[in-house]
Amino acid sequence: MMAGDGLLVRVRPALGRMSRAQAEGLYEAALRHGNGHIDLTNRAALQVRGVREVVHRALIERLVALDLAQADPAREMRAPLILNPDWAEGDISASIANELIARMDELPELPAKIGFAIDAGPAPVLTDAPADFRIERGTSGGLILRADGRERGASVTAEDAVDALISLAHWFVASGGVQAGRMARHLAPLPAGEAPASPRSRASALAQAPGPFYAAPFGRVEATALLSIMEDGVQAVRLTPWRGLLLEGGNAAPDDPDDPRLSADACPGAPACPQASVATRDLAIRLAPHVPGLHVSGCAKGCARPSRAAVMLTGRSGRFDLAHNARAGAPPLRAGLSPDQILTLFGVQ
Ligand code: SF4
């Protein structure tokens, strides 16, 4: 799709994992064909930024050669899949995900935003990640298949989970879900079933993962930085929906997945975006530990977060407008604030 800095190419590696060769190939392609910026999405995908139209085809061919994209665009558009980041080769999450990938053709045509979470670790950890259909642990310790927006799900086993998931996707279409667009907005009744187990923390899941967590504030990483990180013994890279990567085999000290800077939103702002009249990310980094629910936007377009934020700062004519529980560009509570005035307002030294 076209973005302010050129084409944006989304990459969804199988099981959210890239071998070292794939990761290095992708980073090099992002430098060669894009502007070297890579975004991590909350659906555990990558976005190569700043791709010029003239090299778009060459980038796609390189991704297909790396086995990071499907040659058939129709297959590429199939539903996104997120796994609990501490999955292991041959465990229940990996087995279910591999079976689902092999049977993708059995799914009906689904709206573009519909996605799946395979979260079959000891307890759910992807509860906050966007997914319309989830396989996770229930209160009994067994697996359940739960539709987003429903508090309970149907009991399934590792063997029949994919059958049940495919049936649920067909039910979604047959019962009018396509018109609703997302499962959470589709109100057709489903049997009650079993509640999910209490979620576990991100930190506890990452403690079981095969490498350190590498945090990417605002979900942005640079291909050059990633290439140098790979030299630190990294054998493979896993994507997470938490604005960070798992570096399998890496030796670096892990970053904190609950670092408040990872929950703040800020678009690239000035000078990266021509629409922006203010710099955004330096201010967001300073405010984030003190201001929960922060969104700093370079202009009223609000690219970094379309939904409301508890504290909304929108750039306008070189200054910021402040609003609460609002989207970018909402009528301000205070208008024309400088960064220093904002820091003082929130008690940040
Ligand atoms: S919100 Fe405005 S300034 Fe920020 S990236 Fe989007 S268009 Fe650019």
Residues whose N, C-alpha, C, O or C-beta is under 5 A from the ligand:
A	BS01	SF4	C267 P268 G269 C273 Q275 A276 S297 G298 C299 K301 G302 C303
